[in-house]
């Protein structure tokens, strides 16, 4: 690789990792729900295992990292509060995905609405909590157009999603007698 070739910054790699993981989240969760073979409680069973995975990844891994790095376990109340609120928002959001599936929402539609709507909510809340220098009138037209395009994209993906194809049948191996 040439020396002047640009590489992706580490933050971008992590962001793209998140895009990939969250991009398959709804599909995996819906498949897990259906695979529980329990139309009444399958969504709760699936969410239970999501919680187990969160515990393993979000509790055990950072605790080990803190121990390995010799970090202090002294944490300010404000940091704890805001972090807990973030966790509550994330967990309620994940549960909302599952409830949407349970209410007959199709994963492609549900996730398109979420992934188009969440950046809009993020932008509005960010602007409200950290207003731009010069006030709202200082917002560039490209930013406003981006918000409108995100909304239009979510709406269009929802309205014009392709219909279901032929169900995939599991491949059954037949004995050939050889």
N, CA and C atoms as an extended XYZ file, in Angstrom:
534
Properties=species:S:1:pos:R:3:atomname:S:1:resname:S:1:resid:I:1 pbc="F F F"
N         0.860       -1.181        0.000 N   UNK     1
C         0.000        0.000        0.000 CA  UNK     1
C         0.902        1.239        0.000 C   UNK     1
N         0.626        2.217       -0.859 N   UNK     2
C         1.454        3.424       -0.896 CA  UNK     2
C         1.406        4.169        0.440 C   UNK     2
N         2.509        4.816        0.747 N   UNK     3
C         2.588        5.558        2.009 CA  UNK     3
C         1.543        6.649        2.123 C   UNK     3
N         1.197        7.276        0.994 N   UNK     4
C         0.256        8.391        1.048 CA  UNK     4
C        -1.210        7.932        1.022 C   UNK     4
N        -1.422        6.618        0.941 N   UNK     5
C        -2.803        6.118        0.950 CA  UNK     5
C        -3.437        6.439        2.303 C   UNK     5
N        -4.649        6.933        2.237 N   UNK     6
C        -5.336        7.291        3.471 CA  UNK     6
C        -6.049        6.072        4.033 C   UNK     6
N        -5.981        5.932        5.337 N   UNK     7
C        -6.702        4.861        5.997 CA  UNK     7
C        -7.856        5.478        6.778 C   UNK     7
N        -8.838        4.664        7.047 N   UNK     8
C        -9.962        5.152        7.836 CA  UNK     8
C        -9.504        5.413        9.264 C   UNK     8
N        -9.936        6.523        9.844 N   UNK     9
C        -9.607        6.748       11.254 CA  UNK     9
C       -10.280        5.686       12.114 C   UNK     9
N        -9.689        5.398       13.257 N   UNK    10
C       -10.195        4.360       14.143 CA  UNK    10
C       -11.650        4.603       14.534 C   UNK    10
N       -12.020        5.871       14.782 N   UNK    11
C       -13.406        6.154       15.171 CA  UNK    11
C       -14.366        5.758       14.059 C   UNK    11
N       -13.959        5.918       12.802 N   UNK    12
C       -14.821        5.569       11.669 CA  UNK    12
C       -14.987        4.054       11.578 C   UNK    12
N       -13.925        3.318       11.848 N   UNK    13
C       -14.007        1.858       11.840 CA  UNK    13
C       -14.990        1.393       12.906 C   UNK    13
N       -14.904        1.990       14.104 N   UNK    14
C       -15.832        1.629       15.176 CA  UNK    14
C       -17.263        2.025       14.819 C   UNK    14
N       -17.428        3.187       14.201 N   UNK    15
C       -18.766        3.621       13.791 CA  UNK    15
C       -19.342        2.657       12.756 C   UNK    15
N       -18.514        2.226       11.811 N   UNK    16
C       -18.983        1.281       10.796 CA  UNK    16
C       -19.266       -0.094       11.403 C   UNK    16
N       -18.511       -0.473       12.423 N   UNK    17
C       -18.814       -1.704       13.159 CA  UNK    17
C       -20.219       -1.624       13.746 C   UNK    17
N       -20.538       -0.477       14.327 N   UNK    18
C       -21.862       -0.273       14.914 CA  UNK    18
C       -22.942       -0.296       13.838 C   UNK    18
N       -22.693        0.336       12.715 N   UNK    19
C       -23.656        0.317       11.602 CA  UNK    19
C       -23.943       -1.127       11.198 C   UNK    19
N       -22.896       -1.924       11.054 N   UNK    20
C       -23.089       -3.325       10.676 CA  UNK    20
C       -23.875       -4.097       11.714 C   UNK    20
N       -23.503       -3.936       12.980 N   UNK    21
C       -24.190       -4.660       14.060 CA  UNK    21
C       -25.638       -4.227       14.190 C   UNK    21
N       -25.880       -2.926       14.215 N   UNK    22
C       -27.246       -2.446       14.347 CA  UNK    22
C       -28.041       -2.689       13.075 C   UNK    22
N       -27.355       -2.776       11.948 N   UNK    23
C       -28.043       -3.060       10.695 CA  UNK    23
C       -28.636       -4.458       10.651 C   UNK    23
N       -28.019       -5.404       11.349 N   UNK    24
C       -28.561       -6.763       11.384 CA  UNK    24
C       -29.358       -7.031       12.658 C   UNK    24
N       -29.360       -6.102       13.606 N   UNK    25
C       -30.020       -6.299       14.896 CA  UNK    25
C       -31.489       -6.674       14.748 C   UNK    25
N       -32.232       -5.897       14.001 N   UNK    26
C       -33.662       -6.156       13.856 CA  UNK    26
C       -33.945       -7.492       13.205 C   UNK    26
N       -33.182       -7.824       12.194 N   UNK    27
C       -33.379       -9.094       11.498 CA  UNK    27
C       -33.073      -10.258       12.440 C   UNK    27
N       -31.960      -10.162       13.165 N   UNK    28
C       -31.589      -11.222       14.099 CA  UNK    28
C       -32.619      -11.350       15.223 C   UNK    28
N       -33.069      -10.214       15.740 N   UNK    29
C       -34.040      -10.229       16.832 CA  UNK    29
C       -35.366      -10.830       16.380 C   UNK    29
N       -35.816      -10.443       15.192 N   UNK    30
C       -37.074      -10.981       14.664 CA  UNK    30
C       -36.949      -12.483       14.427 C   UNK    30
N       -35.815      -12.900       13.888 N   UNK    31
C       -35.587      -14.328       13.657 CA  UNK    31
C       -35.557      -15.080       14.984 C   UNK    31
N       -34.919      -14.500       15.993 N   UNK    32
C       -34.898      -15.118       17.318 CA  UNK    32
C       -36.289      -15.239       17.900 C   UNK    32
N       -37.085      -14.198       17.741 N   UNK    33
C       -38.461      -14.197       18.243 CA  UNK    33
C       -39.264      -15.317       17.589 C   UNK    33
N       -39.179      -15.415       16.266 N   UNK    34
C       -39.920      -16.450       15.553 CA  UNK    34
C       -39.397      -17.839       15.875 C   UNK    34
N       -38.102      -17.951       16.082 N   UNK    35
C       -37.485      -19.247       16.353 CA  UNK    35
C       -37.807      -19.775       17.746 C   UNK    35
N       -38.371      -18.950       18.595 N   UNK    36
C       -38.787      -19.422       19.916 CA  UNK    36
C       -40.025      -20.313       19.828 C   UNK    36
N       -40.690      -20.313       18.671 N   UNK    37
C       -41.889      -21.138       18.461 CA  UNK    37
C       -42.933      -20.927       19.552 C   UNK    37
N       -43.086      -19.670       19.941 N   UNK    38
C       -44.055      -19.318       20.982 CA  UNK    38
C       -44.680      -17.984       20.582 C   UNK    38
N       -45.795      -18.031       19.815 N   UNK    39
C       -46.388      -16.781       19.324 CA  UNK    39
C       -46.773      -15.808       20.437 C   UNK    39
N       -47.117      -16.320       21.599 N   UNK    40
C       -47.547      -15.459       22.692 CA  UNK    40
C       -46.365      -14.794       23.415 C   UNK    40
N       -45.339      -15.576       23.728 N   UNK    41
C       -44.247      -15.075       24.564 CA  UNK    41
C       -42.874      -15.114       23.905 C   UNK    41
N       -42.819      -15.464       22.620 N   UNK    42
C       -41.535      -15.570       21.929 CA  UNK    42
C       -40.731      -14.285       21.958 C   UNK    42
N       -41.421      -13.152       21.857 N   UNK    43
C       -40.691      -11.873       21.855 CA  UNK    43
C       -40.022      -11.624       23.197 C   UNK    43
N       -40.681      -12.031       24.283 N   UNK    44
C       -40.095      -11.820       25.612 CA  UNK    44
C       -38.936      -12.783       25.851 C   UNK    44
N       -39.082      -13.990       25.337 N   UNK    45
C       -37.989      -14.957       25.443 CA  UNK    45
C       -36.776      -14.467       24.659 C   UNK    45
N       -37.005      -13.941       23.466 N   UNK    46
C       -35.905      -13.410       22.664 CA  UNK    46
C       -35.245      -12.232       23.373 C   UNK    46
N       -36.043      -11.348       23.937 N   UNK    47
C       -35.489      -10.175       24.625 CA  UNK    47
C       -34.720      -10.587       25.876 C   UNK    47
N       -35.153      -11.657       26.533 N   UNK    48
C       -34.418      -12.187       27.676 CA  UNK    48
C       -32.986      -12.517       27.257 C   UNK    48
N       -32.836      -13.183       26.107 N   UNK    49
C       -31.493      -13.557       25.644 CA  UNK    49
C       -30.710      -12.357       25.142 C   UNK    49
N       -31.404      -11.360       24.615 N   UNK    50
C       -30.728      -10.098       24.286 CA  UNK    50
C       -30.139       -9.511       25.562 C   UNK    50
N       -30.905       -9.559       26.651 N   UNK    51
C       -30.419       -9.060       27.939 CA  UNK    51
C       -29.203       -9.818       28.432 C   UNK    51
N       -29.208      -11.131       28.255 N   UNK    52
C       -28.043      -11.941       28.640 CA  UNK    52
C       -26.824      -11.494       27.831 C   UNK    52
N       -27.026      -11.281       26.530 N   UNK    53
C       -25.919      -10.828       25.677 CA  UNK    53
C       -25.426       -9.449       26.112 C   UNK    53
N       -26.359       -8.544       26.437 N   UNK    54
C       -25.968       -7.219       26.928 CA  UNK    54
C       -25.149       -7.356       28.206 C   UNK    54
N       -25.576       -8.249       29.100 N   UNK    55
C       -24.840       -8.436       30.342 CA  UNK    55
C       -23.411       -8.879       30.049 C   UNK    55
N       -23.276       -9.858       29.166 N   UNK    56
C       -21.942      -10.368       28.857 CA  UNK    56
C       -21.055       -9.306       28.203 C   UNK    56
N       -21.619       -8.572       27.247 N   UNK    57
C       -20.830       -7.594       26.489 CA  UNK    57
C       -20.719       -6.265       27.224 C   UNK    57
N       -21.806       -5.811       27.834 N   UNK    58
C       -21.828       -4.458       28.402 CA  UNK    58
C       -21.494       -4.401       29.884 C   UNK    58
N       -21.431       -5.535       30.559 N   UNK    59
C       -21.092       -5.512       31.982 CA  UNK    59
C       -19.756       -6.216       32.223 C   UNK    59
N       -19.663       -7.446       31.786 N   UNK    60
C       -18.451       -8.225       32.054 CA  UNK    60
C       -17.233       -7.641       31.324 C   UNK    60
N       -17.359       -7.359       30.034 N   UNK    61
C       -16.211       -6.866       29.261 CA  UNK    61
C       -15.664       -5.539       29.804 C   UNK    61
N       -16.510       -4.511       30.060 N   UNK    62
C       -15.936       -3.273       30.590 CA  UNK    62
C       -15.380       -3.449       32.010 C   UNK    62
N       -16.004       -4.318       32.804 N   UNK    63
C       -15.474       -4.560       34.155 CA  UNK    63
C       -14.070       -5.148       34.053 C   UNK    63
N       -13.880       -6.094       33.156 N   UNK    64
C       -12.544       -6.665       32.952 CA  UNK    64
C       -11.567       -5.601       32.457 C   UNK    64
N       -12.022       -4.757       31.521 N   UNK    65
C       -11.148       -3.687       31.007 CA  UNK    65
C       -10.756       -2.730       32.126 C   UNK    65
N       -11.691       -2.397       33.019 N   UNK    66
C       -11.372       -1.511       34.141 CA  UNK    66
C       -10.348       -2.159       35.069 C   UNK    66
N       -10.522       -3.442       35.335 N   UNK    67
C        -9.576       -4.149       36.210 CA  UNK    67
C        -8.204       -4.229       35.551 C   UNK    67
N        -8.170       -4.639       34.288 N   UNK    68
C        -6.895       -4.779       33.569 CA  UNK    68
C        -6.162       -3.442       33.491 C   UNK    68
N        -6.915       -2.353       33.290 N   UNK    69
C        -6.294       -1.023       33.187 CA  UNK    69
C        -6.018       -0.399       34.544 C   UNK    69
N        -6.379       -1.076       35.612 N   UNK    70
C        -6.141       -0.540       36.950 CA  UNK    70
C        -6.920        0.732       37.219 C   UNK    70
N        -8.106        0.849       36.629 N   UNK    71
C        -8.918        2.060       36.759 CA  UNK    71
C        -9.489        2.182       38.168 C   UNK    71
N        -9.707        3.406       38.559 N   UNK    72
C       -10.378        3.680       39.821 CA  UNK    72
C       -11.858        3.341       39.665 C   UNK    72
N       -12.458        2.817       40.719 N   UNK    73
C       -13.876        2.509       40.698 CA  UNK    73
C       -14.690        3.665       41.270 C   UNK    73
N       -14.022        4.789       41.490 N   UNK    74
C       -14.694        5.999       41.954 CA  UNK    74
C       -15.367        6.655       40.749 C   UNK    74
N       -16.682        6.788       40.800 N   UNK    75
C       -17.419        7.345       39.662 CA  UNK    75
C       -18.362        8.427       40.164 C   UNK    75
N       -18.331        9.601       39.525 N   UNK    76
C       -19.212       10.696       39.945 CA  UNK    76
C       -20.688       10.338       39.740 C   UNK    76
N       -21.533       10.829       40.640 N   UNK    77
C       -22.971       10.548       40.574 CA  UNK    77
C       -23.574       10.994       39.244 C   UNK    77
N       -23.133       12.143       38.752 N   UNK    78
C       -23.674       12.628       37.479 CA  UNK    78
C       -23.348       11.689       36.328 C   UNK    78
N       -22.129       11.181       36.310 N   UNK    79
C       -21.738       10.245       35.255 CA  UNK    79
C       -22.542        8.960       35.334 C   UNK    79
N       -22.771        8.490       36.561 N   UNK    80
C       -23.568        7.277       36.760 CA  UNK    80
C       -25.004        7.521       36.300 C   UNK    80
N       -25.595        8.643       36.713 N   UNK    81
C       -26.982        8.946       36.367 CA  UNK    81
C       -27.183        9.016       34.856 C   UNK    81
N       -26.343        9.812       34.167 N   UNK    82
C       -26.503        9.968       32.724 CA  UNK    82
C       -26.258        8.653       31.994 C   UNK    82
N       -25.316        7.871       32.493 N   UNK    83
C       -25.037        6.573       31.864 CA  UNK    83
C       -26.198        5.608       32.065 C   UNK    83
N       -26.787        5.608       33.270 N   UNK    84
C       -27.960        4.766       33.511 CA  UNK    84
C       -29.126        5.197       32.630 C   UNK    84
N       -29.315        6.499       32.484 N   UNK    85
C       -30.393        6.997       31.605 CA  UNK    85
C       -30.161        6.563       30.160 C   UNK    85
N       -28.910        6.580       29.724 N   UNK    86
C       -28.593        6.113       28.370 CA  UNK    86
C       -28.937        4.638       28.234 C   UNK    86
N       -28.597        3.845       29.249 N   UNK    87
C       -28.917        2.424       29.227 CA  UNK    87
C       -30.417        2.175       29.223 C   UNK    87
N       -31.150        2.949       30.012 N   UNK    88
C       -32.609        2.814       30.048 CA  UNK    88
C       -33.186        3.165       28.679 C   UNK    88
N       -32.717        4.257       28.087 N   UNK    89
C       -33.219        4.641       26.758 CA  UNK    89
C       -32.906        3.557       25.734 C   UNK    89
N       -31.697        3.018       25.776 N   UNK    90
C       -31.328        1.963       24.840 CA  UNK    90
C       -32.161        0.710       25.034 C   UNK    90
N       -32.361        0.310       26.284 N   UNK    91
C       -33.130       -0.904       26.566 CA  UNK    91
C       -34.600       -0.731       26.201 C   UNK    91
N       -35.167        0.432       26.514 N   UNK    92
C       -36.561        0.681       26.135 CA  UNK    92
C       -36.691        0.699       24.615 C   UNK    92
N       -35.714        1.302       23.938 N   UNK    93
C       -35.726        1.308       22.477 CA  UNK    93
C       -35.653       -0.101       21.902 C   UNK    93
N       -34.776       -0.930       22.464 N   UNK    94
C       -34.662       -2.312       21.997 CA  UNK    94
C       -35.963       -3.072       22.256 C   UNK    94
N       -36.582       -2.819       23.392 N   UNK    95
C       -37.851       -3.469       23.716 CA  UNK    95
C       -38.945       -2.975       22.768 C   UNK    95
N       -38.884       -1.690       22.425 N   UNK    96
C       -39.845       -1.134       21.468 CA  UNK    96
C       -39.750       -1.808       20.110 C   UNK    96
N       -38.530       -2.140       19.688 N   UNK    97
C       -38.354       -2.867       18.428 CA  UNK    97
C       -39.103       -4.192       18.500 C   UNK    97
N       -38.911       -4.889       19.591 N   UNK    98
C       -39.546       -6.186       19.765 CA  UNK    98
C       -41.065       -6.068       19.813 C   UNK    98
N       -41.568       -5.061       20.508 N   UNK    99
C       -43.018       -4.852       20.570 CA  UNK    99
C       -43.581       -4.505       19.193 C   UNK    99
N       -42.813       -3.756       18.411 N   UNK   100
C       -43.255       -3.430       17.047 CA  UNK   100
C       -43.367       -4.697       16.204 C   UNK   100
N       -42.394       -5.596       16.353 N   UNK   101
C       -42.473       -6.868       15.632 CA  UNK   101
C       -43.687       -7.669       16.093 C   UNK   101
N       -43.927       -7.666       17.405 N   UNK   102
C       -45.064       -8.400       17.958 CA  UNK   102
C       -46.397       -7.845       17.494 C   UNK   102
N       -46.415       -6.560       17.145 N   UNK   103
C       -47.639       -5.922       16.647 CA  UNK   103
C       -47.724       -6.010       15.125 C   UNK   103
N       -47.002       -6.980       14.565 N   UNK   104
C       -47.018       -7.294       13.130 CA  UNK   104
C       -46.219       -6.329       12.263 C   UNK   104
N       -45.299       -5.576       12.868 N   UNK   105
C       -44.414       -4.729       12.075 CA  UNK   105
C       -43.366       -5.582       11.378 C   UNK   105
N       -43.127       -5.316       10.127 N   UNK   106
C       -42.131       -6.057        9.355 CA  UNK   106
C       -40.743       -5.503        9.692 C   UNK   106
N       -39.752       -6.376        9.904 N   UNK   107
C       -38.416       -5.883       10.277 CA  UNK   107
C       -37.856       -4.816        9.339 C   UNK   107
N       -38.051       -4.967        8.033 N   UNK   108
C       -37.513       -3.983        7.095 CA  UNK   108
C       -38.144       -2.608        7.312 C   UNK   108
N       -39.426       -2.588        7.603 N   UNK   109
C       -40.133       -1.321        7.808 CA  UNK   109
C       -39.797       -0.742        9.177 C   UNK   109
N       -39.877       -1.586       10.206 N   UNK   110
C       -39.605       -1.118       11.570 CA  UNK   110
C       -38.204       -0.517       11.655 C   UNK   110
N       -37.227       -1.245       11.139 N   UNK   111
C       -35.842       -0.773       11.266 CA  UNK   111
C       -35.594        0.453       10.385 C   UNK   111
N       -36.248        0.541        9.230 N   UNK   112
C       -36.086        1.728        8.380 CA  UNK   112
C       -36.610        2.965        9.099 C   UNK   112
N       -37.744        2.844        9.760 N   UNK   113
C       -38.294        3.979       10.509 CA  UNK   113
C       -37.347        4.367       11.648 C   UNK   113
N       -36.852        3.364       12.350 N   UNK   114
C       -35.949        3.639       13.478 CA  UNK   114
C       -34.665        4.293       13.001 C   UNK   114
N       -34.040        3.717       11.971 N   UNK   115
C       -32.743        4.233       11.542 CA  UNK   115
C       -32.838        5.539       10.764 C   UNK   115
N       -34.011        5.871       10.248 N   UNK   116
C       -34.195        7.184        9.641 CA  UNK   116
C       -34.593        8.200       10.705 C   UNK   116
N       -35.404        7.772       11.656 N   UNK   117
C       -35.909        8.687       12.677 CA  UNK   117
C       -34.914        9.011       13.768 C   UNK   117
N       -34.109        8.025       14.187 N   UNK   118
C       -33.171        8.255       15.290 CA  UNK   118
C       -32.170        9.385       15.007 C   UNK   118
N       -31.588        9.465       13.810 N   UNK   119
C       -30.672       10.586       13.564 CA  UNK   119
C       -31.370       11.951       13.609 C   UNK   119
N       -32.636       11.972       13.222 N   UNK   120
C       -33.389       13.227       13.275 CA  UNK   120
C       -33.602       13.637       14.733 C   UNK   120
N       -34.018       12.685       15.560 N   UNK   121
C       -34.200       12.962       16.987 CA  UNK   121
C       -32.865       13.397       17.591 C   UNK   121
N       -31.796       12.686       17.243 N   UNK   122
C       -30.467       13.036       17.759 CA  UNK   122
C       -30.087       14.461       17.386 C   UNK   122
N       -30.330       14.849       16.146 N   UNK   123
C       -29.985       16.196       15.697 CA  UNK   123
C       -30.791       17.249       16.452 C   UNK   123
N       -32.079       17.011       16.619 N   UNK   124
C       -32.938       17.987       17.298 CA  UNK   124
C       -32.551       18.119       18.773 C   UNK   124
N       -32.351       16.997       19.446 N   UNK   125
C       -31.976       17.040       20.859 CA  UNK   125
C       -30.600       17.678       21.020 C   UNK   125
N       -29.669       17.341       20.137 N   UNK   126
C       -28.334       17.945       20.196 CA  UNK   126
C       -28.398       19.460       20.007 C   UNK   126
N       -29.212       19.890       19.061 N   UNK   127
C       -29.361       21.332       18.832 CA  UNK   127
C       -30.037       22.019       20.008 C   UNK   127
N       -30.993       21.347       20.625 N   UNK   128
C       -31.691       21.952       21.761 CA  UNK   128
C       -30.777       22.052       22.981 C   UNK   128
N       -29.940       21.037       23.180 N   UNK   129
C       -29.063       21.050       24.359 CA  UNK   129
C       -27.767       21.803       24.129 C   UNK   129
N       -27.336       21.893       22.879 N   UNK   130
C       -26.116       22.625       22.525 CA  UNK   130
C       -26.395       23.469       21.282 C   UNK   130
N       -27.107       24.591       21.461 N   UNK   131
C       -27.492       25.402       20.292 CA  UNK   131
C       -26.258       25.851       19.501 C   UNK   131
N       -26.433       25.972       18.192 N   UNK   132
C       -25.305       26.382       17.364 CA  UNK   132
C       -24.923       27.841       17.628 C   UNK   132
N       -23.650       28.131       17.410 N   UNK   133
C       -23.201       29.522       17.520 CA  UNK   133
C       -24.003       30.349       16.525 C   UNK   133
N       -24.565       31.427       16.968 N   UNK   134
C       -25.382       32.267       16.092 CA  UNK   134
C       -26.853       31.890       16.098 C   UNK   134
N       -27.221       30.887       16.900 N   UNK   135
C       -28.625       30.499       17.011 CA  UNK   135
C       -29.082       29.609       15.869 C   UNK   135
N       -30.360       29.286       15.908 N   UNK   136
C       -30.947       28.377       14.920 CA  UNK   136
C       -30.861       28.937       13.503 C   UNK   136
N       -30.858       30.243       13.381 N   UNK   137
C       -30.784       30.845       12.042 CA  UNK   137
C       -29.423       30.611       11.396 C   UNK   137
N       -28.439       30.176       12.186 N   UNK   138
C       -27.104       29.912       11.641 CA  UNK   138
C       -26.989       28.520       11.018 C   UNK   138
N       -28.068       27.729       11.122 N   UNK   139
C       -28.012       26.391       10.536 CA  UNK   139
C       -27.870       26.496        9.024 C   UNK   139
N       -26.976       25.699        8.475 N   UNK   140
C       -26.761       25.718        7.030 CA  UNK   140
C       -27.880       24.944        6.338 C   UNK   140
N       -28.193       25.333        5.127 N   UNK   141
C       -29.278       24.701        4.382 CA  UNK   141
C       -28.995       23.217        4.151 C   UNK   141
N       -27.702       22.838        4.033 N   UNK   142
C       -27.354       21.435        3.804 CA  UNK   142
C       -27.767       20.564        5.001 C   UNK   142
N       -27.648       21.122        6.210 N   UNK   143
C       -28.046       20.390        7.410 CA  UNK   143
C       -29.557       20.162        7.403 C   UNK   143
N       -30.302       21.212        7.116 N   UNK   144
C       -31.763       21.106        7.080 CA  UNK   144
C       -32.198       20.144        5.975 C   UNK   144
N       -31.545       20.221        4.817 N   UNK   145
C       -31.852       19.297        3.725 CA  UNK   145
C       -31.547       17.857        4.153 C   UNK   145
N       -30.461       17.642        4.880 N   UNK   146
C       -30.133       16.306        5.367 CA  UNK   146
C       -31.209       15.749        6.267 C   UNK   146
N       -31.748       16.590        7.142 N   UNK   147
C       -32.841       16.158        8.016 CA  UNK   147
C       -34.062       15.774        7.180 C   UNK   147
N       -34.396       16.609        6.215 N   UNK   148
C       -35.549       16.325        5.354 CA  UNK   148
C       -35.341       15.061        4.522 C   UNK   148
N       -34.118       14.861        4.026 N   UNK   149
C       -33.830       13.664        3.239 CA  UNK   149
C       -33.885       12.403        4.105 C   UNK   149
N       -33.420       12.505        5.348 N   UNK   150
C       -33.508       11.351        6.250 CA  UNK   150
C       -34.970       10.983        6.472 C   UNK   150
N       -35.811       11.985        6.694 N   UNK   151
C       -37.245       11.723        6.897 CA  UNK   151
C       -37.861       11.144        5.620 C   UNK   151
N       -37.537       11.730        4.490 N   UNK   152
C       -38.082       11.241        3.224 CA  UNK   152
C       -37.585        9.831        2.929 C   UNK   152
N       -36.311        9.560        3.223 N   UNK   153
C       -35.758        8.229        2.987 CA  UNK   153
C       -36.459        7.174        3.823 C   UNK   153
N       -36.664        7.467        5.101 N   UNK   154
C       -37.371        6.524        5.961 CA  UNK   154
C       -38.789        6.272        5.481 C   UNK   154
N       -39.447        7.338        5.058 N   UNK   155
C       -40.813        7.220        4.563 CA  UNK   155
C       -40.845        6.398        3.268 C   UNK   155
N       -39.898        6.656        2.369 N   UNK   156
C       -39.895        5.953        1.090 CA  UNK   156
C       -39.551        4.474        1.242 C   UNK   156
N       -38.579        4.167        2.109 N   UNK   157
C       -38.237        2.766        2.340 CA  UNK   157
C       -39.431        2.032        2.936 C   UNK   157
N       -40.143        2.705        3.815 N   UNK   158
C       -41.323        2.104        4.442 CA  UNK   158
C       -42.447        1.912        3.425 C   UNK   158
N       -42.708        2.928        2.630 N   UNK   159
C       -43.831        2.879        1.692 CA  UNK   159
C       -43.565        1.965        0.500 C   UNK   159
N       -42.317        1.842        0.087 N   UNK   160
C       -42.016        1.122       -1.147 CA  UNK   160
C       -41.131       -0.096       -0.944 C   UNK   160
N       -41.166       -0.677        0.246 N   UNK   161
C       -40.356       -1.872        0.478 CA  UNK   161
C       -40.843       -2.984       -0.431 C   UNK   161
N       -39.934       -3.835       -0.876 N   UNK   162
C       -40.354       -4.943       -1.738 CA  UNK   162
C       -41.228       -5.926       -0.976 C   UNK   162
N       -42.133       -6.552       -1.685 N   UNK   163
C       -42.986       -7.569       -1.072 CA  UNK   163
C       -42.179       -8.824       -0.771 C   UNK   163
N       -42.740       -9.694        0.030 N   UNK   164
C       -42.010      -10.905        0.391 CA  UNK   164
C       -41.814      -11.813       -0.817 C   UNK   164
N       -40.672      -12.447       -0.850 N   UNK   165
C       -40.378      -13.411       -1.911 CA  UNK   165
C       -40.837      -14.795       -1.498 C   UNK   165
N       -40.412      -15.765       -2.256 N   UNK   166
C       -40.720      -17.147       -1.951 CA  UNK   166
C       -40.025      -17.533       -0.650 C   UNK   166
N       -40.722      -18.198        0.275 N   UNK   167
C       -40.060      -18.614        1.511 CA  UNK   167
C       -38.914      -19.568        1.215 C   UNK   167
N       -37.846      -19.423        1.953 N   UNK   168
C       -36.689      -20.299        1.783 CA  UNK   168
C       -36.974      -21.601        2.513 C   UNK   168
N       -36.885      -22.692        1.794 N   UNK   169
C       -37.098      -24.014        2.383 CA  UNK   169
C       -35.765      -24.568        2.831 C   UNK   169
N       -35.709      -25.133        4.028 N   UNK   170
C       -34.452      -25.721        4.473 CA  UNK   170
C       -34.047      -26.864        3.546 C   UNK   170
N       -32.765      -26.939        3.249 N   UNK   171
C       -32.219      -27.982        2.386 CA  UNK   171
C       -32.171      -29.280        3.190 C   UNK   171
N       -32.864      -30.278        2.720 N   UNK   172
C       -32.852      -31.571        3.396 CA  UNK   172
C       -31.948      -32.495        2.591 C   UNK   172
N       -30.915      -32.995        3.268 N   UNK   173
C       -30.003      -33.915        2.575 CA  UNK   173
C       -30.646      -35.286        2.515 C   UNK   173
N       -30.644      -35.839        1.346 N   UNK   174
C       -31.197      -37.176        1.168 CA  UNK   174
C       -30.041      -38.164        1.121 C   UNK   174
N       -30.284      -39.325        1.708 N   UNK   175
C       -29.252      -40.354        1.655 CA  UNK   175
C       -29.207      -40.914        0.254 C   UNK   175
N       -28.000      -41.045       -0.244 N   UNK   176
C       -27.830      -41.569       -1.605 CA  UNK   176
C       -27.552      -43.061       -1.594 C   UNK   176
N       -27.360      -43.635       -0.434 N   UNK   177
C       -27.118      -45.060       -0.347 CA  UNK   177
C       -25.698      -45.447       -0.733 C   UNK   177
N       -24.823      -44.458       -0.894 N   UNK   178
C       -23.437      -44.777       -1.265 CA  UNK   178
C       -22.636      -45.169       -0.087 C   UNK   178
